[in-house]
Amino acid sequence: MAGFGQTKAMKLAGALALALAAPFAQGATGVENNLAARLLASHNRERASLGVPPLAWDASLARDAQDYAFHLAEVGQLIHSQDDPADPDPQGENLWAGTSGYYGPEAMVGLWIDEKKDFKPGIFPNNSLSGDLEQVAHYTQLMWRSSRAVGCAAVRGAEDDFLVCRYSEGGNVIGEKPF
């Protein structure tokens, strides 16, 4: 009888190992593999968890994000782009940087989502438990109720990867509820 239990346990362990290795064997874990779909899914999972309508992928926003991501990679640091004062509907923007090749898209977006631990409901900008808006601004943009589209791009710099996501309509509007 002991042999039967050991065989069953070995088969289960083998199946588990195969299941865990499958994404690596299929190449699905690289930063660039299915980047757009993975970034969009990461955004929409969090939005769905709170009943916020999903975002659609927008190629034009992704092109704008890519242009700016190349700029960030060139300068080697995170600097938010300047809004055009003549633009009646500026894009929202989330930025991320981290060690090249180390983070997948889900982890990148996950760091913005982690800001929800400091989020409190209310009227923007009074949404941070700590009183520091910087601690929740990525999360509120990601969740902004009237944003309907997103486009993102990741670019490798000399030392870091840079992710830029652009949103339409832009969020973090003073005097409005995020969601």
CORDAVEN-V423812 format. One record per residue. N is the residue number from 1. RES is the residue in one letter. PHI is phi in radians with two decimals (none if undefined). OMEGA is omega in degrees with one decimal (* if undefined). NEAR is the number of other ideal C-beta (glycine too) atoms within 12 Angstrom. Layout:
BEGIN
N/RES/PHI/OMEGA/NEAR ; N/RES/PHI/OMEGA/NEAR
END
This chain:
BEGIN
1/M/none/-179.3/7 ; 2/A/-1.05/178.4/8 ; 3/G/-1.09/179.4/9 ; 4/F/-1.11/179.3/10 ; 5/G/-1.12/178.9/11 ; 6/Q/-1.15/179.8/12 ; 7/T/-1.10/179.6/13 ; 8/K/-1.09/179.3/14 ; 9/A/-1.13/179.2/14 ; 10/M/-1.16/177.9/14 ; 11/K/-1.12/179.2/14 ; 12/L/-1.11/178.7/14 ; 13/A/-1.10/178.1/14 ; 14/G/-1.12/178.9/14 ; 15/A/-1.13/178.6/14 ; 16/L/-1.12/178.6/13 ; 17/A/-1.07/178.6/14 ; 18/L/-1.12/179.6/15 ; 19/A/-1.11/179.1/14 ; 20/L/-1.22/-178.6/13 ; 21/A/-1.47/-174.6/15 ; 22/A/-0.95/-179.8/14 ; 23/P/-1.05/179.4/17 ; 24/F/-1.20/-180.0/15 ; 25/A/-1.14/-179.0/12 ; 26/Q/-1.53/178.9/13 ; 27/G/1.31/-175.4/13 ; 28/A/-1.58/-174.8/19 ; 29/T/-1.79/178.7/23 ; 30/G/-1.13/-177.9/20 ; 31/V/-0.97/-173.0/31 ; 32/E/-1.55/-179.0/23 ; 33/N/-1.20/179.9/19 ; 34/N/0.92/-173.1/21 ; 35/L/-0.96/-176.5/32 ; 36/A/-1.05/-178.5/29 ; 37/A/-1.11/-178.4/18 ; 38/R/-1.23/177.0/30 ; 39/L/-1.15/179.2/42 ; 40/L/-1.08/180.0/31 ; 41/A/-1.09/178.8/24 ; 42/S/-1.10/176.3/35 ; 43/H/-1.08/-171.5/42 ; 44/N/-1.26/174.0/28 ; 45/R/-1.07/-179.1/21 ; 46/E/-1.18/179.1/32 ; 47/R/-1.08/-179.8/32 ; 48/A/-1.11/-178.2/17 ; 49/S/-1.09/179.3/16 ; 50/L/-2.06/176.4/22 ; 51/G/1.29/177.5/12 ; 52/V/-1.55/-178.1/25 ; 53/P/-0.97/-177.7/18 ; 54/P/-1.22/172.8/24 ; 55/L/-1.57/171.7/39 ; 56/A/-1.84/176.5/21 ; 57/W/-1.32/-179.4/30 ; 58/D/-2.19/-176.2/27 ; 59/A/-1.12/179.4/18 ; 60/S/-1.17/175.9/18 ; 61/L/-1.10/179.5/35 ; 62/A/-1.12/177.3/31 ; 63/R/-1.13/177.4/20 ; 64/D/-1.06/179.5/31 ; 65/A/-1.10/-179.5/39 ; 66/Q/-1.13/178.0/26 ; 67/D/-1.00/-177.6/22 ; 68/Y/-1.29/177.4/33 ; 69/A/-1.10/176.1/37 ; 70/F/-1.08/177.4/20 ; 71/H/-1.07/-179.8/24 ; 72/L/-1.10/178.5/31 ; 73/A/-1.10/179.6/28 ; 74/E/-1.19/-178.8/17 ; 75/V/-1.44/174.7/19 ; 76/G/1.32/177.9/19 ; 77/Q/-2.71/179.5/16 ; 78/L/-1.49/176.1/25 ; 79/I/-2.44/179.0/18 ; 80/H/-1.16/177.0/24 ; 81/S/-1.23/179.4/24 ; 82/Q/-1.54/174.4/13 ; 83/D/-1.23/173.6/17 ; 84/D/-1.42/-177.7/12 ; 85/P/-1.06/179.6/7 ; 86/A/-1.49/-178.6/8 ; 87/D/-1.43/-178.6/14 ; 88/P/-1.29/-178.5/10 ; 89/D/-2.42/-177.6/18 ; 90/P/-1.16/177.2/24 ; 91/Q/-1.27/168.2/37 ; 92/G/-1.41/-175.8/41 ; 93/E/-2.62/168.6/38 ; 94/N/-2.14/-179.8/46 ; 95/L/-2.13/177.6/35 ; 96/W/-2.59/172.9/39 ; 97/A/-2.51/177.7/29 ; 98/G/-2.89/-177.3/25 ; 99/T/-0.85/-177.1/17 ; 100/S/-0.95/174.1/20 ; 101/G/1.31/-174.6/17 ; 102/Y/-1.62/-174.0/16 ; 103/Y/-1.87/171.5/26 ; 104/G/-1.55/-177.8/29 ; 105/P/-1.03/-179.5/33 ; 106/E/-1.13/178.2/27 ; 107/A/-1.22/178.8/24 ; 108/M/-1.05/179.4/36 ; 109/V/-1.15/179.5/37 ; 110/G/-1.03/177.7/26 ; 111/L/-1.18/174.1/25 ; 112/W/-1.20/-179.5/37 ; 113/I/-1.11/179.2/30 ; 114/D/-1.04/178.5/19 ; 115/E/-1.14/-178.5/31 ; 116/K/-1.09/178.8/28 ; 117/K/-1.13/178.2/15 ; 118/D/-1.81/-176.6/22 ; 119/F/-1.38/169.5/33 ; 120/K/-2.29/178.9/24 ; 121/P/-1.08/178.4/18 ; 122/G/2.62/-178.6/18 ; 123/I/-1.57/178.8/16 ; 124/F/-1.13/15.1/29 ; 125/P/-1.74/-177.9/24 ; 126/N/-1.54/-174.6/21 ; 127/N/-2.13/-177.8/35 ; 128/S/-1.98/176.6/26 ; 129/L/-1.05/-178.7/18 ; 130/S/-1.46/-175.8/15 ; 131/G/1.51/-179.1/13 ; 132/D/-1.79/-178.0/16 ; 133/L/-0.99/179.5/25 ; 134/E/-1.02/-178.0/18 ; 135/Q/-1.37/-178.1/23 ; 136/V/-2.34/-171.4/35 ; 137/A/-1.13/176.1/32 ; 138/H/-1.16/-178.9/40 ; 139/Y/-1.10/-178.8/37 ; 140/T/-1.13/176.9/44 ; 141/Q/-1.13/179.7/43 ; 142/L/-1.03/-175.5/46 ; 143/M/-1.68/-171.6/42 ; 144/W/-0.90/-169.5/39 ; 145/R/-1.06/-177.2/26 ; 146/S/-1.69/172.0/25 ; 147/S/-1.28/-178.0/38 ; 148/R/-2.14/-176.8/25 ; 149/A/-2.48/177.3/32 ; 150/V/-2.48/171.6/44 ; 151/G/-2.54/-174.1/37 ; 152/C/-2.33/174.2/46 ; 153/A/-2.64/175.0/40 ; 154/A/-2.04/-178.4/40 ; 155/V/-2.33/178.3/30 ; 156/R/-1.55/174.6/26 ; 157/G/-1.68/-179.3/24 ; 158/A/-1.08/-178.6/16 ; 159/E/-2.19/-173.2/15 ; 160/D/-2.19/166.7/28 ; 161/D/-1.58/178.4/33 ; 162/F/-2.14/175.6/38 ; 163/L/-2.03/174.1/47 ; 164/V/-2.16/171.3/39 ; 165/C/-2.08/177.6/45 ; 166/R/-1.98/-174.2/40 ; 167/Y/-2.22/173.5/42 ; 168/S/-2.35/-5.7/30 ; 169/E/-1.32/179.8/25 ; 170/G/-1.14/179.9/34 ; 171/G/-1.86/-179.6/40 ; 172/N/0.98/-180.0/37 ; 173/V/-1.60/-178.6/25 ; 174/I/-1.03/177.8/16 ; 175/G/1.61/-179.8/11 ; 176/E/-2.03/174.1/21 ; 177/K/-1.46/178.9/23 ; 178/P/-1.06/179.7/37 ; 179/F/-2.84/*/29
END
